[in-house]
Amino acid sequence: MVSHRDVNSVEMSVSKADFLDAVSTELAHVIEHRVSTSGSDRMVQMWQRIGRMIEGGKRSRPALVHLGFRTFDGRSDAPVVKLGCAVELLHTAFVVHDDVIDRDFIRRGGPTLSAEYRDDALDMRQNRRDAEHVGHSAGVLAGDVLLAEAIRLVHESVRHEPAALEIVEAFHSAILSSAAGELDDVLFATGMGEPNLDRVLQMHRLKTAAYSFEAPLRIGAMLAGAPSDTAAQLAEAGAHLGIGYQIIDDVLGTFGDPDASGKPVDSDLRERKFTVLIALLQDIPEAEPVVRAWRDGEDPIDVMRTALTTYGIEQRARMVAQLCCDRARAGLETLPLTERARAEFDVVIDDLQRRGA
């Protein structure tokens, strides 16, 4: 078993702020290396644009790697910074691919990577349809190279670690789970299948929680030497947090402040995304015809928004997110965590609950 010494007698390895600074520095080195070794001017430009995308991120996923690692008193010379870089590159890959899937050219109030290539094509007098195709194609390729770099970095960083195979497998599993969840999201939005609340929550676990919460906590814990079953328990608590996070994201995507989120509040409704909000509304017999008409494209989105407001769906969704947080806390209670670790998890959960409130 991993020892859990009293937190007051332990010099915790490195602060979260210092760790995230180290991750940002390492990410800059990765970009520099790819820029200097790319075989074509076009790929140099792509890596430079990827580098600008990565600058200034919140690094919430690397922070969870660090939390999982520190929870089990990982040794100071372990390659936890590189693992943090890998999950940040993985997140960036999924962001780029998600923009392509959603046909979005704006994120956080600014142009996406696809938009930059679209605008290049427009400057070369391509028509808009062809220019958008160029942009989306470049987005697919940028996501692909980011995935490749993330996988390479995981293999390189843990190859001498006792839990190397388990860490690599957890990382690969997160990629496959996210793809499965994204596929469900696409098919639900196009009316293929009969989604309900349980299926939407499962989609959120696959698409978001698996790589944003479960995998970072699990691989951080395994790198620190936590037993596989203990790391799995920690990841399960992370899964509930990830589902709750995505529910709040759905709420903000319809009821939030677009200036704060950088996302139009009609985007999900316009794209016919089957979110938790829609699943909850569909379960109300009087509202089910409204949902059906919206899915068939018969009613304008204003009718759907009115129904969501009338039936108090925002509050209901927040209650589901609260239930997810409660389940995460219950799961953490079963783990032999130090007081310091429990306090840090409390901060993560409290931040999630306050998000957009």
Disulfide bonds with the S-S distance in Angstrom:
none
